[in-house]
Amino acid sequence: MAITLRPSDKQLEQIEVLKKTLNINTSSKALFSATLLYPILKKELSEANIKIESIERELDHLKRSINYYESSRAQMLELART
């Protein structure tokens, strides 16, 4: 089955970028490859974002722990001076 596309100039530019990115010479192969890669990359991006959020929560927890430690240490030193 043949598919006829009539891309705009901007779309042609984007297809050229896609061809270079995927290192594919023909527009149709680049478009088909992109349609195969998109779901995979979307899933990987979603998983990476979840991992980033987890790391950011862990970092926030560590920062709060450090602040609590520093505050407690300062209070203990103040008590030791009196």
BELJO-V868561 format. One record per residue. RES is the residue in one small letter. SS is DSSP state (helix for helix, strand for strand, loop for the rest). D_FIRST is the distance of its C-alpha to the first C-alpha in Angstrom with 2 decimals. Layout:
BEGIN
RES;SS;D_FIRST / RES;SS;D_FIRST
END
This chain:
BEGIN
m;loop;0.00 / a;loop;3.79 / i;loop;6.65 / t;loop;9.99 / l;loop;13.11 / r;loop;16.65 / p;loop;18.93 / s;loop;22.65 / d;helix;25.11 / k;helix;26.05 / q;helix;22.53 / l;helix;22.17 / e;helix;25.45 / q;helix;24.31 / i;helix;21.22 / e;helix;23.71 / v;helix;25.94 / l;helix;23.20 / k;helix;22.41 / k;helix;26.14 / t;helix;26.68 / l;helix;24.10 / n;loop;25.02 / i;loop;21.50 / n;loop;21.11 / t;loop;17.63 / s;helix;16.65 / s;helix;13.12 / k;helix;14.78 / a;helix;17.59 / l;helix;15.66 / f;helix;13.87 / s;helix;17.34 / a;helix;19.01 / t;helix;17.05 / l;helix;18.15 / l;helix;21.64 / y;helix;22.33 / p;helix;23.27 / i;helix;25.34 / l;helix;27.13 / k;helix;27.71 / k;helix;29.38 / e;helix;31.42 / l;helix;32.53 / s;helix;33.61 / e;helix;35.55 / a;helix;37.13 / n;helix;38.20 / i;helix;39.80 / k;helix;41.60 / i;helix;42.80 / e;helix;44.16 / s;helix;45.97 / i;helix;47.47 / e;helix;48.53 / r;helix;50.28 / e;helix;51.99 / l;helix;53.08 / d;helix;54.48 / h;helix;56.37 / l;helix;57.80 / k;helix;58.87 / r;helix;60.63 / s;helix;62.33 / i;helix;63.57 / n;helix;64.88 / y;helix;66.63 / y;helix;68.14 / e;helix;69.38 / s;helix;70.85 / s;helix;72.58 / r;helix;73.89 / a;helix;75.29 / q;helix;76.99 / m;helix;78.47 / l;helix;79.81 / e;helix;81.31 / l;helix;82.97 / a;helix;84.31 / r;helix;85.93 / t;loop;87.82
END
